[in-house]
Amino acid sequence: MENSWIGGRFIFDPAKYRQFRRKYGIVIKAVIIAAAIAGLKYYVDLMGLSIIPMNSLITSLVGGIFFIMGILFAGAIADYKESEKVPGELSASIKSMYSDTKVIPMAKKDQKLLAEMRVNIVALLSTINSNFRRNVWKLKEISQAIDMVTDNIRVLAEKGVTPGYLTKFRSELTSIDRICHRVDTITETTFLPAAYTIAQVAIISILSLLLFVDFNITFGAPIILGVAAAILVSLVFLINDVDSPFEVNQNSYADVDLSLLFSLEEYMKSITPGVKALK
């Protein structure tokens, strides 16, 4: 974590802290928990409580736990990769619609309609970003913003705008609506919640069992158990975070980067008259 010394004073950089936290946060938490488990194992060995002999059944159980965690991680990461596409796809569709309003040939008296449409497009983006910032996803709000743009497209059709532009507007708006419904599905559902519970119970059970297993190694047992615990615990933390990828400003380590949408909103507001009141 890089910070700065300015004038002999330590300057804390929130952006660098967030970057450091996203990169190493899970590892640090997992290592702390693993160290506690390793210390407990050392105490158990010291007190002579390691009474369960190591056998093939125990090694099979450990291997099975790692296999289950691998399956869960593969499923969660697949959904996360889809979530990573959301900011780019939304930004591209919204920016395309906004740019097209500037090239439609219309009479000067009708330019006010295009200006109103640009304001509504920015309002749509602002509504989407507002939902992300509040860590809620209210489709009703977004649908109302989409309807405003749809009304603008209808008026353009009445004014005789080239069908090609209208088709493109409708296509981009449909794409935005589809992506918003995808986000709603991701935020409101959890990937195999029962499987998470089973995995967590299994990890706690196997680690508790291994505390009392005789590894036949004087000082290596706590290290071996600590390493296994660190891997399993970090996977649990990571899967839980990956399963909720749009938690802005929350204590998460694997949220999707939405800065592209936020910067686009800031830029579009700066070049669009009539949007000063939008929050």
Backbone as numpy.savetxt, mean C-alpha at the origin, in Angstrom:
# Nx Ny Nz CAx CAy CAz Cx Cy Cz
19.84 5.86 8.30 18.99 7.05 8.30 19.87 8.29 8.30
19.81 9.03 7.23 20.68 10.18 7.09 19.95 11.45 7.53
20.54 12.21 8.42 20.04 13.51 8.82 21.18 14.51 8.63
21.00 15.70 9.14 22.00 16.74 8.85 22.37 17.50 10.11
23.61 18.00 10.08 24.09 18.92 11.10 24.21 20.30 10.47
23.44 21.26 10.97 23.50 22.62 10.44 23.78 23.57 11.60
24.87 24.29 11.49 25.23 25.23 12.55 25.44 24.56 13.89
25.98 23.33 13.85 26.23 22.60 15.09 24.99 21.97 15.70
23.86 22.04 14.97 22.62 21.45 15.49 22.21 20.27 14.62
21.62 19.28 15.26 21.13 18.09 14.55 19.75 18.40 13.97
19.61 18.27 12.66 18.34 18.56 11.98 17.67 17.25 11.59
16.50 17.02 12.14 15.75 15.80 11.83 15.03 15.97 10.50
15.18 15.01 9.61 14.56 15.05 8.29 13.44 14.01 8.25
12.16 14.43 8.30 11.04 13.48 8.31 11.02 12.58 7.08
11.35 13.13 5.91 11.31 12.33 4.68 12.32 11.19 4.73
13.54 11.51 5.21 14.56 10.47 5.31 14.22 9.46 6.39
13.56 9.94 7.45 13.14 9.01 8.50 12.11 8.03 7.97
11.13 8.53 7.18 10.12 7.65 6.61 10.76 6.63 5.67
11.73 7.10 4.89 12.43 6.19 3.98 13.17 5.11 4.77
13.85 5.52 5.83 14.57 4.57 6.68 13.60 3.59 7.33
12.48 4.11 7.80 11.50 3.27 8.49 10.88 2.25 7.55
10.58 2.68 6.32 10.01 1.76 5.34 10.99 0.65 4.99
12.27 0.98 4.98 13.28 0.02 4.55 13.67 -0.95 5.66
13.80 -0.43 6.87 14.34 -1.26 7.95 13.37 -1.49 9.12
12.20 -0.86 9.09 11.29 -0.94 10.23 10.90 -2.36 10.60
10.47 -3.13 9.61 10.05 -4.51 9.88 11.21 -5.34 10.41
12.39 -5.16 9.81 13.57 -5.92 10.24 13.90 -5.62 11.70
13.86 -4.34 12.06 14.19 -3.95 13.44 13.21 -4.57 14.43
11.91 -4.48 14.12 10.90 -5.07 15.01 11.08 -6.58 15.13
11.33 -7.23 13.99 11.50 -8.69 13.99 12.74 -9.10 14.78
13.83 -8.34 14.64 15.07 -8.66 15.36 14.88 -8.50 16.86
14.14 -7.47 17.28 13.89 -7.27 18.71 13.11 -8.45 19.29
12.06 -8.85 18.57 11.26 -10.00 19.03 12.09 -11.27 19.02
12.88 -11.45 17.95 13.72 -12.65 17.85 14.76 -12.69 18.96
15.32 -11.52 19.31 16.31 -11.47 20.39 15.68 -11.88 21.72
14.43 -11.45 21.93 13.73 -11.84 23.17 13.49 -13.35 23.20
13.12 -13.91 22.06 12.89 -15.36 21.99 14.20 -16.11 22.19
15.29 -15.61 21.58 16.60 -16.25 21.75 17.04 -16.20 23.22
16.80 -15.06 23.86 17.14 -14.95 25.28 16.33 -15.91 26.13
15.06 -16.06 25.78 14.21 -17.00 26.52 14.69 -18.44 26.31
15.12 -18.74 25.08 15.65 -20.09 24.80 16.92 -20.35 25.61
17.76 -19.35 25.70 19.00 -19.49 26.50 18.66 -19.79 27.95
17.65 -19.10 28.47 17.24 -19.31 29.87 16.68 -20.72 30.05
15.86 -21.17 29.07 15.28 -22.52 29.14 16.39 -23.57 29.15
17.37 -23.39 28.26 18.50 -24.34 28.22 19.29 -24.30 29.52
19.46 -23.09 30.05 20.24 -22.93 31.28 19.57 -23.64 32.46
18.24 -23.63 32.46 17.49 -24.26 33.54 17.26 -25.75 33.30
17.76 -26.25 32.15 17.62 -27.68 31.86 16.21 -28.08 31.49
15.45 -27.17 30.90 14.05 -27.46 30.55 13.87 -27.92 29.11
14.97 -28.03 28.36 14.87 -28.50 26.97 14.76 -30.03 26.99
13.54 -30.50 27.12 13.31 -31.93 27.36 12.79 -32.68 26.13
12.52 -31.94 25.05 11.99 -32.60 23.85 13.14 -32.87 22.89
13.39 -34.12 22.55 14.50 -34.41 21.63 14.18 -33.98 20.20
15.19 -33.52 19.49 15.02 -33.15 18.08 14.77 -34.42 17.27
13.74 -34.36 16.39 13.43 -35.51 15.55 12.88 -35.04 14.21
12.62 -35.97 13.32 12.18 -35.62 11.97 10.81 -34.97 11.96
9.97 -35.29 12.92 8.64 -34.68 12.98 8.73 -33.18 13.21
9.61 -32.77 14.11 9.77 -31.35 14.41 10.33 -30.60 13.20
11.33 -31.18 12.55 11.88 -30.52 11.35 10.84 -30.42 10.25
9.96 -31.41 10.15 8.89 -31.36 9.15 7.90 -30.26 9.47
7.59 -30.09 10.76 6.68 -29.02 11.17 7.26 -27.65 10.83
8.54 -27.46 11.12 9.20 -26.19 10.82 9.19 -25.93 9.31
9.52 -26.94 8.53 9.50 -26.79 7.08 8.11 -26.48 6.56
7.09 -27.09 7.17 5.71 -26.82 6.76 5.30 -25.38 7.03
5.74 -24.84 8.17 5.42 -23.44 8.50 6.03 -22.50 7.47
7.28 -22.72 7.12 7.92 -21.88 6.12 7.22 -22.01 4.76
6.75 -23.20 4.43 6.04 -23.41 3.17 4.73 -22.63 3.15
3.98 -22.69 4.25 2.71 -21.96 4.33 2.95 -20.46 4.21
3.98 -19.95 4.91 4.27 -18.52 4.84 4.66 -18.11 3.43
5.37 -18.98 2.73 5.75 -18.68 1.35 4.54 -18.56 0.45
3.54 -19.44 0.64 2.32 -19.38 -0.17 1.56 -18.08 0.12
1.42 -17.74 1.39 0.71 -16.50 1.76 1.42 -15.27 1.21
2.73 -15.26 1.30 3.49 -14.11 0.81 3.35 -13.97 -0.71
3.39 -15.09 -1.42 3.25 -15.05 -2.88 1.89 -14.50 -3.28
0.82 -14.91 -2.57 -0.51 -14.41 -2.88 -0.66 -12.93 -2.57
-0.13 -12.50 -1.42 -0.25 -11.09 -1.03 0.57 -10.19 -1.94
1.76 -10.62 -2.33 2.62 -9.78 -3.16 2.05 -9.62 -4.56
1.29 -10.62 -5.04 0.66 -10.51 -6.36 -0.37 -9.38 -6.36
-1.19 -9.30 -5.29 -2.16 -8.21 -5.17 -1.45 -6.87 -5.00
-0.34 -6.87 -4.29 0.40 -5.63 -4.07 0.95 -5.08 -5.38
1.45 -5.96 -6.24 1.98 -5.53 -7.53 0.87 -4.89 -8.37
-0.35 -5.41 -8.27 -1.48 -4.79 -8.97 -1.78 -3.42 -8.38
-1.69 -3.31 -7.06 -1.96 -2.03 -6.39 -0.95 -0.97 -6.80
0.29 -1.37 -7.05 1.32 -0.41 -7.44 1.00 0.26 -8.77
0.18 -0.37 -9.59 -0.17 0.21 -10.89 -1.22 1.31 -10.78
-1.94 1.34 -9.67 -3.07 2.26 -9.52 -2.68 3.72 -9.68
-1.65 4.24 -8.97 -1.32 5.67 -9.13 -0.97 6.05 -10.56
-0.18 5.22 -11.24 0.22 5.53 -12.61 -0.95 5.51 -13.57
-1.84 4.51 -13.44 -2.98 4.40 -14.34 -3.97 5.54 -14.13
-4.24 5.87 -12.85 -5.14 6.98 -12.57 -4.57 8.30 -13.08
-3.29 8.53 -12.82 -2.65 9.77 -13.26 -2.70 9.91 -14.77
-2.41 8.82 -15.48 -2.40 8.87 -16.94 -3.78 9.18 -17.50
-4.82 8.56 -16.96 -6.17 8.78 -17.46 -6.65 10.20 -17.18
-6.40 10.67 -15.96 -6.85 12.01 -15.58 -6.09 13.07 -16.37
-4.78 12.91 -16.49 -3.99 13.89 -17.24 -4.38 13.89 -18.72
-4.69 12.73 -19.27 -5.10 12.64 -20.67 -6.40 13.39 -20.90
-7.38 13.20 -20.02 -8.65 13.91 -20.15 -8.44 15.42 -20.05
-7.65 15.82 -19.07 -7.40 17.25 -18.86 -6.73 17.87 -20.09
-5.74 17.19 -20.64 -5.01 17.72 -21.80 -5.91 17.80 -23.03
-6.79 16.81 -23.20 -7.67 16.80 -24.37 -8.65 17.97 -24.37
-9.01 18.47 -23.19 -9.92 19.61 -23.15 -9.28 20.87 -23.74
-7.96 20.87 -23.84 -7.26 22.04 -24.36 -7.09 22.02 -25.87
-7.40 20.88 -26.50 -7.20 20.78 -27.95 -8.50 20.61 -28.71
-9.62 20.58 -28.00 -10.92 20.46 -28.68 -11.25 21.79 -29.36
-11.49 21.78 -30.67 -11.84 23.02 -31.37 -13.28 23.42 -31.09
-13.46 24.52 -30.36 -14.80 25.01 -30.06 -14.82 26.53 -30.18
-16.01 27.06 -30.39 -16.16 28.51 -30.50 -15.78 29.17 -29.18
-15.37 30.42 -29.28 -14.91 31.13 -28.08 -15.99 31.19 -27.01
-17.24 31.30 -27.43 -18.33 31.40 -26.47 -18.54 30.09 -25.69
-18.04 28.99 -26.26 -18.20 27.69 -25.61 -16.97 27.27 -24.80
-15.95 28.12 -24.78 -14.75 27.78 -24.04 -15.00 27.67 -22.54
-16.05 28.37 -22.08 -16.39 28.31 -20.66 -16.75 26.88 -20.24
-17.39 26.15 -21.17 -17.75 24.76 -20.89 -16.50 23.90 -20.67
-15.49 24.10 -21.52 -14.25 23.35 -21.37 -13.53 23.71 -20.07
-13.58 25.02 -19.72 -12.96 25.45 -18.46 -13.66 24.79 -17.27
-14.99 24.71 -17.35 -15.75 24.05 -16.28 -15.40 22.56 -16.20
-15.21 21.95 -17.36 -14.85 20.53 -17.38 -13.48 20.30 -16.75
-12.54 21.20 -17.02 -11.21 21.08 -16.41 -11.31 21.18 -14.88
-12.15 22.10 -14.41 -12.34 22.24 -12.96 -12.91 20.95 -12.38
-13.86 20.35 -13.08 -14.47 19.11 -12.58 -13.50 17.93 -12.62
-12.60 17.93 -13.60 -11.58 16.87 -13.66 -10.63 17.00 -12.47
-10.22 18.24 -12.18 -9.35 18.47 -11.02 -10.09 18.11 -9.73
-11.39 18.43 -9.68 -12.19 18.08 -8.50 -12.26 16.56 -8.32
-12.35 15.83 -9.43 -12.35 14.37 -9.36 -11.04 13.85 -8.77
-9.93 14.38 -9.27 -8.63 13.98 -8.74 -8.50 14.35 -7.27
-8.99 15.53 -6.91 -8.91 15.98 -5.52 -9.73 15.07 -4.61
-10.89 14.62 -5.09 -11.74 13.72 -4.31 -11.05 12.38 -4.09
-10.44 11.85 -5.14 -9.71 10.58 -5.03 -8.57 10.70 -4.02
-7.79 11.78 -4.16 -6.66 11.97 -3.24 -7.11 12.20 -1.81
-8.24 12.88 -1.66 -8.77 13.12 -0.32 -9.12 11.81 0.37
-9.67 10.88 -0.39 -9.98 9.56 0.17 -8.71 8.83 0.58
-7.69 8.92 -0.26 -6.41 8.28 0.08 -5.82 8.89 1.34
-5.84 10.22 1.43 -5.23 10.90 2.58 -5.96 10.58 3.88
-7.28 10.41 3.79 -8.08 10.12 4.99 -8.12 8.63 5.32
-7.47 7.83 4.47 -7.47 6.38 4.66 -8.88 5.80 4.72
-9.74 6.36 3.87 -11.08 5.81 3.67 -11.29 5.70 2.16
-12.30 4.97 1.76 -12.59 4.88 0.33 -14.10 4.90 0.16
-14.63 6.11 -0.11 -16.07 6.31 -0.25 -16.40 6.45 -1.74
-16.90 5.35 -2.31 -17.20 5.35 -3.74 -18.30 6.34 -4.10
-19.18 6.63 -3.14 -20.26 7.58 -3.42 -19.69 8.96 -3.76
-18.71 9.41 -2.99 -18.08 10.71 -3.26 -17.42 10.72 -4.64
-16.70 9.64 -4.94 -15.99 9.57 -6.22 -16.97 9.46 -7.37
-18.05 8.69 -7.19 -19.05 8.55 -8.25 -19.72 9.88 -8.55
-19.95 10.68 -7.52 -20.55 12.00 -7.74 -19.61 12.89 -8.55
-18.31 12.82 -8.26 -17.33 13.60 -9.03 -17.25 13.10 -10.47
-17.35 11.79 -10.67 -17.35 11.24 -12.03 -18.59 11.69 -12.79
-19.74 11.73 -12.09 -20.98 12.16 -12.74 -20.89 13.60 -13.23
-20.18 14.44 -12.50 -20.00 15.84 -12.93 -19.27 15.90 -14.26
-18.23 15.10 -14.41 -17.48 15.06 -15.67 -18.34 14.45 -16.77
-19.14 13.44 -16.42 -20.04 12.82 -17.40 -21.03 13.83 -17.95
-21.55 14.70 -17.08 -22.47 15.75 -17.53 -21.78 16.69 -18.51
-20.52 17.00 -18.25 -19.76 17.84 -19.19 -19.62 17.17 -20.55
-19.37 15.87 -20.55 -19.24 15.13 -21.81 -20.56 15.14 -22.57
-21.67 15.00 -21.84 -22.99 15.04 -22.48 -23.23 16.38 -23.17
-22.86 17.46 -22.49 -23.05 18.80 -23.08 -22.15 18.96 -24.31
-20.93 18.42 -24.25 -20.04 18.47 -25.41 -20.67 17.76 -26.60
-21.34 16.64 -26.33 -22.01 15.91 -27.41 -23.12 16.75 -28.02
-23.85 17.47 -27.17 -24.92 18.33 -27.66 -24.38 19.49 -28.49
-23.15 19.89 -28.18 -22.52 20.98 -28.93 -21.90 20.50 -30.24
-21.96 19.20 -30.50 -21.44 18.68 -31.76 -19.95 18.44 -31.80
-19.34 18.19 -30.64 -17.91 17.89 -30.60 -17.64 16.58 -31.33
-16.50 16.49 -31.99 -16.12 15.29 -32.74 -16.29 14.03 -31.89
-16.97 13.01 -32.43 -17.21 11.77 -31.66 -15.94 11.12 -31.13
-14.82 11.30 -31.83 -13.57 10.70 -31.37 -13.18 11.20 -29.99
-13.33 12.50 -29.75 -13.02 13.06 -28.44 -13.97 12.51 -27.37
-15.26 12.44 -27.72 -16.25 11.95 -26.77 -15.97 10.50 -26.38
-15.62 9.70 -27.39 -15.31 8.29 -27.13 -14.10 8.15 -26.21
-13.09 8.99 -26.45 -11.89 8.92 -25.62 -12.18 9.36 -24.19
-12.99 10.42 -24.05 -13.36 10.88 -22.71 -14.08 9.77 -21.95
-15.05 9.13 -22.62 -15.81 8.07 -21.96 -14.91 6.88 -21.61
-13.97 6.58 -22.50 -13.06 5.46 -22.26 -12.18 5.73 -21.03
-11.64 6.94 -20.95 -10.78 7.29 -19.80 -11.59 7.31 -18.51
-12.82 7.84 -18.59 -13.65 7.92 -17.39 -14.06 6.52 -16.91
-14.34 5.64 -17.86 -14.65 4.25 -17.50 -13.45 3.58 -16.85
-12.27 3.87 -17.37 -11.04 3.31 -16.79 -10.85 3.80 -15.35
-11.09 5.09 -15.12 -10.97 5.65 -13.77 -11.96 4.99 -12.83
-13.20 4.83 -13.29 -14.23 4.20 -12.47 -13.86 2.75 -12.14
-13.32 2.04 -13.11 -12.92 0.64 -12.89 -11.79 0.55 -11.86
-10.81 1.45 -11.98 -9.69 1.44 -11.03 -10.17 1.77 -9.62
-11.10 2.72 -9.51 -11.62 3.10 -8.19 -12.36 1.93 -7.54
-13.09 1.17 -8.34 -13.76 -0.01 -7.79 -12.74 -1.08 -7.39
-11.64 -1.16 -8.13 -10.58 -2.10 -7.77 -9.97 -1.71 -6.43
-9.72 -0.41 -6.24 -9.18 0.06 -4.96 -10.15 -0.25 -3.83
-11.44 -0.06 -4.08 -12.45 -0.35 -3.06 -12.39 -1.82 -2.65
-12.24 -2.69 -3.64 -12.15 -4.13 -3.34 -10.90 -4.44 -2.52
-9.78 -3.81 -2.87 -8.52 -4.06 -2.17 -8.59 -3.56 -0.73
-9.18 -2.38 -0.53 -9.21 -1.78 0.81 -10.24 -2.44 1.72
-11.30 -3.00 1.15 -12.37 -3.55 1.97 -12.26 -5.05 2.21
-11.36 -5.71 1.51 -11.23 -7.16 1.68 -9.83 -7.51 2.15
-9.72 -8.65 2.75 -8.44 -9.17 3.23 -8.17 -10.51 2.57
-6.95 -10.69 2.09 -6.58 -11.93 1.41 -6.51 -13.08 2.41
-7.46 -14.04 2.27 -7.48 -15.24 3.10 -7.27 -14.93 4.59
-8.22 -14.22 5.22 -8.03 -13.87 6.64 -7.87 -15.09 7.53
-8.61 -16.17 7.22 -8.47 -17.39 8.03 -7.06 -17.96 7.92
-6.48 -17.85 6.73 -5.12 -18.37 6.53 -4.12 -17.58 7.37
-4.31 -16.25 7.48 -3.43 -15.44 8.32 -3.50 -15.91 9.77
-4.71 -16.11 10.25 -4.89 -16.54 11.64 -4.22 -17.89 11.88
-4.44 -18.81 10.95 -3.82 -20.14 11.08 -2.30 -20.02 11.09
-1.76 -19.18 10.19 -0.31 -19.02 10.11 0.25 -18.42 11.40
-0.44 -17.42 11.95 0.04 -16.80 13.19 0.00 -17.78 14.36
-1.10 -18.53 14.45 -1.20 -19.54 15.52 -0.12 -20.60 15.35
0.11 -21.00 14.09 1.13 -22.03 13.82 2.52 -21.54 14.20
2.83 -20.27 13.88 4.15 -19.72 14.21 4.35 -19.65 15.72
3.34 -19.15 16.43 3.44 -19.08 17.89 3.62 -20.48 18.48
2.87 -21.43 17.93 2.94 -22.80 18.45 4.31 -23.42 18.21
4.83 -23.28 16.98 6.11 -23.93 16.67 7.26 -23.28 17.42
7.22 -21.94 17.58 8.27 -21.27 18.33 8.22 -21.66 19.81
7.00 -21.79 20.33 6.85 -22.23 21.73 7.38 -23.65 21.90
7.10 -24.49 20.91 7.59 -25.87 20.97 9.12 -25.92 20.92
9.69 -25.11 20.01 11.15 -25.12 19.84 11.89 -24.61 21.07
11.21 -23.85 21.91 11.85 -23.38 23.14 12.27 -24.56 24.02
11.53 -25.65 23.93 11.79 -26.79 24.81 12.41 -27.98 24.07
12.88 -27.72 22.84 13.54 -28.78 22.07 15.03 -28.76 22.36
15.60 -29.92 22.54 17.04 -30.05 22.77 17.75 -30.11 21.42
18.46 -29.02 21.08 19.16 -28.94 19.79 20.51 -29.66 19.82
20.90 -30.15 20.99 22.20 -30.82 21.16 23.37 -29.89 20.81
23.14 -28.58 20.97 24.19 -27.58 20.75 24.21 -26.68 21.97
25.33 -26.52 22.60 25.39 -25.79 23.86 24.97 -24.34 23.73
25.60 -23.59 22.81 25.32 -22.16 22.68 24.64 -21.80 21.36
24.54 -22.76 20.45 23.99 -22.45 19.13 22.48 -22.46 19.07
21.81 -23.12 20.02 20.35 -23.24 19.97 19.64 -21.88 20.00
20.02 -20.96 20.91 19.35 -19.65 20.90 19.54 -18.90 19.58
20.72 -19.04 18.98 20.98 -18.35 17.71 20.12 -18.93 16.61
20.06 -20.26 16.53 19.25 -20.91 15.50 17.78 -20.54 15.65
17.26 -20.60 16.86 15.86 -20.26 17.10 15.61 -18.78 16.84
16.57 -17.93 17.20 16.42 -16.49 16.96 16.35 -16.17 15.49
17.19 -16.80 14.68 17.18 -16.57 13.23 15.85 -17.02 12.63
15.39 -18.22 13.02 14.11 -18.73 12.51 12.96 -17.81 12.91
12.99 -17.33 14.16 11.94 -16.43 14.63 11.96 -15.12 13.88
13.15 -14.58 13.62 13.27 -13.31 12.90 12.67 -13.42 11.50
12.94 -14.51 10.81 12.42 -14.70 9.45 10.90 -14.82 9.47
10.37 -15.66 10.35 8.93 -15.89 10.40 8.16 -14.64 10.84
8.66 -13.98 11.87 7.98 -12.77 12.37 8.00 -11.66 11.33
9.14 -11.47 10.66 9.22 -10.43 9.63 8.27 -10.72 8.47
8.11 -11.99 8.12 7.17 -12.36 7.06 5.73 -12.04 7.46
5.38 -12.31 8.71 4.03 -11.99 9.19 3.77 -10.49 9.12
4.72 -9.69 9.61 4.58 -8.23 9.55 4.45 -7.75 8.11
5.29 -8.28 7.23 5.29 -7.83 5.84 3.99 -8.19 5.14
3.50 -9.40 5.34 2.25 -9.82 4.69 1.09 -8.97 5.16
1.03 -8.68 6.46 -0.04 -7.83 6.98 0.00 -6.44 6.37
1.19 -5.89 6.17 1.31 -4.56 5.57 0.99 -4.59 4.08
1.49 -5.58 3.39 1.27 -5.69 1.95 -0.22 -5.85 1.63
-0.96 -6.47 2.55 -2.38 -6.71 2.32 -3.21 -5.44 2.43
-2.64 -4.36 2.99 -3.33 -3.06 3.07 -2.40 -2.00 2.48
-2.33 -1.91 1.15 -1.28 -1.11 0.51 -1.55 0.39 0.43
-2.76 0.85 0.81 -3.09 2.26 0.64 -3.24 2.99 1.97
-2.47 2.61 2.97 -2.56 3.24 4.28 -1.60 4.43 4.36
-2.06 5.57 3.87 -1.23 6.78 3.86 -1.10 7.33 5.27
0.13 7.71 5.63 0.43 8.32 6.94 0.14 7.40 8.12
0.03 6.10 7.87 -0.17 5.15 8.95 1.16 4.47 9.27
1.15 3.68 10.34 2.37 2.98 10.74 2.55 1.72 9.90
2.72 1.90 8.62 2.92 0.77 7.72 4.29 0.88 7.07
4.74 -0.24 6.53 6.08 -0.30 5.97 6.07 -0.60 4.47
4.90 -0.92 3.92 4.84 -1.35 2.52 3.65 -0.72 1.80
3.34 0.55 2.10 2.24 1.20 1.42 2.66 1.65 0.02
1.69 1.70 -0.88 1.95 2.12 -2.26 2.28 3.61 -2.29
3.24 3.99 -3.10 3.65 5.39 -3.22 2.62 6.15 -4.05
1.90 7.08 -3.41 0.85 7.85 -4.08 1.31 9.26 -4.42
2.60 9.52 -4.32 3.11 10.88 -4.56 2.83 11.35 -5.98
2.73 10.42 -6.93 2.45 10.79 -8.31 1.08 11.46 -8.42
0.09 10.92 -7.73 -1.25 11.51 -7.73 -1.26 12.84 -6.99
-0.57 12.91 -5.87 -0.56 14.14 -5.08 0.14 15.28 -5.83
1.25 14.97 -6.48 1.97 16.00 -7.23 1.18 16.43 -8.46
0.46 15.50 -9.09 -0.37 15.86 -10.24 -1.50 16.79 -9.82
-2.10 16.52 -8.67 -3.16 17.39 -8.17 -2.62 18.80 -7.92
-1.47 18.88 -7.30 -0.87 20.19 -7.02 -0.58 20.95 -8.31
-0.05 20.24 -9.30 0.27 20.87 -10.59 -1.00 21.35 -11.30
-2.02 20.49 -11.36 -3.24 20.84 -12.09 -3.98 21.99 -11.41
-3.94 22.04 -10.10 -4.57 23.16 -9.40 -3.85 24.47 -9.70
-2.53 24.39 -9.87 -1.75 25.61 -10.11 -2.00 26.20 -11.50
-2.47 25.38 -12.44 -2.67 25.87 -13.81 -4.15 25.97 -14.19
-5.03 25.72 -13.22 -6.47 25.72 -13.51 -7.18 26.80 -12.72
-7.65 27.86 -13.38 -8.43 28.88 -12.68 -9.73 28.28 -12.14
-10.13 28.74 -10.97 -11.41 28.30 -10.43 -11.34 27.11 -9.49
-10.13 26.68 -9.12 -10.02 25.52 -8.23 -9.39 25.89 -6.89
-9.32 27.15 -6.58 -8.67 27.57 -5.34 -9.39 27.02 -4.11
-10.71 26.82 -4.24 -11.48 26.37 -3.08 -11.40 24.88 -2.85
-10.84 24.14 -3.82 -10.77 22.69 -3.67 -9.73 22.32 -2.64
-10.05 21.37 -1.79 -9.13 20.90 -0.75 -8.73 19.47 -1.03
